[in-house]
C-alpha cells in the first residue's frame, strides 16, 4: 500500500464533483509503520502520526471543521481486504473547498513529515450525508 501525500489532479476533480458548499466527512483508513523513519526515528509509526494528527485536528477545528471520531481497528467482520488498517478516523470539513484549502496550506506542509514518517498506507474516502 502506497502512502499518498495529498490529493492531486484527477482525484481533486473527482472530489469537487460533489456538492461544493455542504460539509464533507473524510473517512481515513490508516496503517502505520512498525517504526517511524525520517525525522521521527525512535518512535513508533503510530506515535509519529499522532504528532501530525494532533496538530492537524487543531488546524481543522480553527477552520470550522471537527474530528468526529477515531478508533482502533479490532477486526474485519464482513468482507475481505489485503489492506491491514490499524485505525479509522472521521474528520468533518465545512466544505470540499475548505478541505482542499486546508490540505494545501503552509501549515499542513510544515507538519507533513510526521505523517509521512509514521504512515505505511492510507485510504481517504470523501463522504456526504445520505438519508437511509
Buried (B, 14 or more C-beta within 10 A) or exposed (E): BEBEEBBEEEEBEEBBEEEEEEBBBBBBBBBBBEBBEEEBEEBBBBBBBBBBBEBBBEBBEEBEBBBEEBEEEEEEEEEEEEEEBBBBBBBBBBBBBBBBBBBEEEBBEEBBBBBBBBBBBBBBEBEEEEEE
